[in-house]
Amino acid sequence: MDFQFSAEQQELIQLVRKIARERVAPLAHQIDEREEIPAELFNTLRDAGLFGIAVPAEYGGTDMGILGLVLAVEEVSKYCCATGLLLLLTRLPLAAILYGGTEAQKRKYATGIAAGTLRGAFCLSEPDAGSDAANIQTRALRKGDKYVMNGTKCWISGAAHADFFTVAVKTDPAAGHKGMSVIIVEKGTPGLTVGKKEKKMGVRGLSVNQVIFEDCAVPAENLIGEENQGFKLIMKNLNAVRPVVAARGIGLAEGALTYWLGYGHERKTFGKPIVEHQGLQWMAADLAVDIEAARLLTYRAAMLVDQDKAGKESAHILSMAKYKATEVAVRTANDCLQMMGATGYMEDYPLARYVRDARQLTIVEGTSQIQKGLIARALIDGDLAW
Ligand SMILES: Cc1cc2nc3c(=O)[nH]c(=O)nc-3n(C[C@H](O)[C@H](O)[C@H](O)COP(=O)(O)OP(=O)(O)OC[C@H]3O[C@@H](n4cnc5c(N)ncnc54)[C@H](O)[C@@H]3O)c2cc1C
């Protein structure tokens, strides 16, 4: 076992660290307040090649895999969790296409994502089906050489800017999860509407919206993989992105603890800097241990995905990484706010934003409870090979 990053990975970390410090950090407060990522930052990330990190070289990416994306997302999320999500969205709507799509689909969408000319959104959740993904009601009915889609998706990240939508549908509702498929819908298709922008607690730089399909007819060739085989594809898609959500968590946690350290050297109580109070040192030490443990788990999870083990064989490790890192993010942000006193509670300082942003992470792409259910099932079934 080798805990060293390759020269290429180290170069990537240095590149993104510099961009994160110089370009992301100064904008993070504004991104939260104005609820948008400025075009200049989008262009900086694109020009640095960061949208193509997890895209194969034949489609214009740098082919550094999920581990590469994890390293980049960790760096930017130290300052801005919404920018971490922007990078995550280079993978979430693309994974099913890369796993199950045709060559033409891969060439079009992967190339567009890597170049920054296309943006995507992943549409699974519905008002009555979040965790219970197999219960989705959006219907796609085959009519000649088209699928006609009807239904409503909700809480869709990046929908407002998306050029294409990777949509989970029912093609055979009577068959339950065996009647699910995944279809690409392009922006501008008649019958597709990006609906209401939700007012949300955190990660305000990227909105979530409803996405509505009303007799929306798309070419049958927009189907990804085989009809009624979509459930496995969606699960593999979600599994493969879990380390990237985890990376948003560890980046956020590292950023929160680092911010507290800077503050804690300056702020004095009882005649000494607060970092010298043992009560706070023990809190900080616990957080540091948790962050380091979550990082290792996340890197391992990313390596498994890059070894094409995002299926059932390693799903529990990917769930562990997502569960651990996002819970660590919530706890770290909360404890660091506490360790700053009233200053931590004020929106002029970043900790309040970190607390609001962290709360998203334990809910999206499988809640902590769903992850624990998957881990427990693997444990009971004897899948944990120790
Ligand atoms: C900011 C944000 C961005 C999002 N972006 C996207 C996106 O881009 N695309 C997309 O498709 N979705 C997106 N979502 C939706 C997200 O994936 C769902 O919120 C998530 O899957 C949980 O579903 P739910 O909210 O319906 O909760 P529910 O499924 O209703 O769960 C409610 C509660 O019950 C618990 N629970 C449910 N079932 C079980 C069980 N079997 N055992 C134990 N506990 C259980 C859950 O953990 C939760 O605490 C986003 C959500 C948010 C908040």
The ligand as an SDF file (V2000), in Angstrom:
LIG
                    3D

 53 58  0  0  0  0  0  0  0  0999 V2000
  -29.7200   21.1380   -1.6230 C   0  0  0  0  0  0  0  0  0  0  0  0
  -30.2060   19.8680   -2.2370 C   0  0  0  0  0  0  0  0  0  0  0  0
  -29.7870   19.5110   -3.5210 C   0  0  0  0  0  0  0  0  0  0  0  0
  -30.2930   18.3600   -4.1390 C   0  0  0  0  0  0  0  0  0  0  0  0
  -29.9180   18.0690   -5.4310 N   0  0  0  0  0  0  0  0  0  0  0  0
  -30.4980   17.0050   -6.0610 C   0  0  0  0  0  0  0  0  0  0  0  0
  -30.2170   16.7330   -7.4570 C   0  0  0  0  0  0  0  0  0  0  0  0
  -29.4130   17.4170   -8.1070 O   0  0  0  0  0  0  0  0  0  0  0  0
  -30.8630   15.6980   -8.0470 N   0  0  0  0  0  0  0  0  0  0  0  0
  -31.7490   14.9040   -7.3760 C   0  0  0  0  0  0  0  0  0  0  0  0
  -32.3020   13.9890   -7.9750 O   0  0  0  0  0  0  0  0  0  0  0  0
  -32.0290   15.1380   -6.0610 N   0  0  0  0  0  0  0  0  0  0  0  0
  -31.4330   16.1640   -5.3880 C   0  0  0  0  0  0  0  0  0  0  0  0
  -31.7170   16.4190   -4.0660 N   0  0  0  0  0  0  0  0  0  0  0  0
  -32.6670   15.5670   -3.3710 C   0  0  0  0  0  0  0  0  0  0  0  0
  -31.9910   14.5750   -2.4200 C   0  0  0  0  0  0  0  0  0  0  0  0
  -31.3220   13.5820   -3.1400 O   0  0  0  0  0  0  0  0  0  0  0  0
  -33.0720   14.0200   -1.4870 C   0  0  0  0  0  0  0  0  0  0  0  0
  -33.4400   15.0770   -0.6420 O   0  0  0  0  0  0  0  0  0  0  0  0
  -32.5930   12.8270   -0.6640 C   0  0  0  0  0  0  0  0  0  0  0  0
  -32.4190   11.7130   -1.4760 O   0  0  0  0  0  0  0  0  0  0  0  0
  -33.5800   12.4930    0.4590 C   0  0  0  0  0  0  0  0  0  0  0  0
  -34.8720   12.3910   -0.0220 O   0  0  0  0  0  0  0  0  0  0  0  0
  -36.0690   13.2020    0.6930 P   0  0  0  0  0  0  0  0  0  0  0  0
  -35.6190   14.6050    0.8880 O   0  0  0  0  0  0  0  0  0  0  0  0
  -37.3030   12.9710   -0.0930 O   0  0  0  0  0  0  0  0  0  0  0  0
  -36.2270   12.5740    2.1250 O   0  0  0  0  0  0  0  0  0  0  0  0
  -37.1170   11.2870    2.4810 P   0  0  0  0  0  0  0  0  0  0  0  0
  -36.7730   10.1760    1.5700 O   0  0  0  0  0  0  0  0  0  0  0  0
  -38.5340   11.6910    2.5720 O   0  0  0  0  0  0  0  0  0  0  0  0
  -36.5820   10.9490    3.9350 O   0  0  0  0  0  0  0  0  0  0  0  0
  -37.0560   11.6540    5.1130 C   0  0  0  0  0  0  0  0  0  0  0  0
  -36.2600   11.1470    6.3020 C   0  0  0  0  0  0  0  0  0  0  0  0
  -36.4980    9.7350    6.4730 O   0  0  0  0  0  0  0  0  0  0  0  0
  -35.2630    9.0390    6.4620 C   0  0  0  0  0  0  0  0  0  0  0  0
  -35.4850    7.7520    5.8010 N   0  0  0  0  0  0  0  0  0  0  0  0
  -36.0960    7.5300    4.6070 C   0  0  0  0  0  0  0  0  0  0  0  0
  -36.1190    6.2270    4.3280 N   0  0  0  0  0  0  0  0  0  0  0  0
  -35.4910    5.5930    5.3600 C   0  0  0  0  0  0  0  0  0  0  0  0
  -35.1550    4.2440    5.6630 C   0  0  0  0  0  0  0  0  0  0  0  0
  -35.4430    3.2330    4.8130 N   0  0  0  0  0  0  0  0  0  0  0  0
  -34.5330    3.9820    6.8470 N   0  0  0  0  0  0  0  0  0  0  0  0
  -34.2040    4.9780    7.6920 C   0  0  0  0  0  0  0  0  0  0  0  0
  -34.4810    6.2760    7.4560 N   0  0  0  0  0  0  0  0  0  0  0  0
  -35.0980    6.5780    6.3080 C   0  0  0  0  0  0  0  0  0  0  0  0
  -34.2950    9.9240    5.6900 C   0  0  0  0  0  0  0  0  0  0  0  0
  -32.9560    9.6720    6.0740 O   0  0  0  0  0  0  0  0  0  0  0  0
  -34.7460   11.3070    6.1400 C   0  0  0  0  0  0  0  0  0  0  0  0
  -34.1690   11.5960    7.3910 O   0  0  0  0  0  0  0  0  0  0  0  0
  -31.1920   17.5370   -3.4300 C   0  0  0  0  0  0  0  0  0  0  0  0
  -31.5570   17.8690   -2.1160 C   0  0  0  0  0  0  0  0  0  0  0  0
  -31.0740   19.0110   -1.5200 C   0  0  0  0  0  0  0  0  0  0  0  0
  -31.4700   19.3400   -0.1020 C   0  0  0  0  0  0  0  0  0  0  0  0
  1  2  1  0
  2  3  1  0
  2 52  2  0
  3  4  2  0
  4  5  1  0
  4 50  1  0
  5  6  2  0
  6  7  1  0
  6 13  1  0
  7  8  2  0
  7  9  1  0
  9 10  1  0
 10 11  2  0
 10 12  1  0
 12 13  2  0
 13 14  1  0
 14 15  1  0
 14 50  1  0
 15 16  1  0
 16 17  1  0
 16 18  1  0
 18 19  1  0
 18 20  1  0
 20 21  1  0
 20 22  1  0
 22 23  1  0
 23 24  1  0
 24 25  2  0
 24 26  1  0
 24 27  1  0
 27 28  1  0
 28 29  2  0
 28 30  1  0
 28 31  1  0
 31 32  1  0
 32 33  1  0
 33 34  1  0
 33 48  1  0
 34 35  1  0
 35 36  1  0
 35 46  1  0
 36 37  1  0
 36 45  1  0
 37 38  2  0
 38 39  1  0
 39 40  1  0
 39 45  2  0
 40 41  1  0
 40 42  2  0
 42 43  1  0
 43 44  2  0
 44 45  1  0
 46 47  1  0
 46 48  1  0
 48 49  1  0
 50 51  2  0
 51 52  1  0
 52 53  1  0
M  END
$$$$
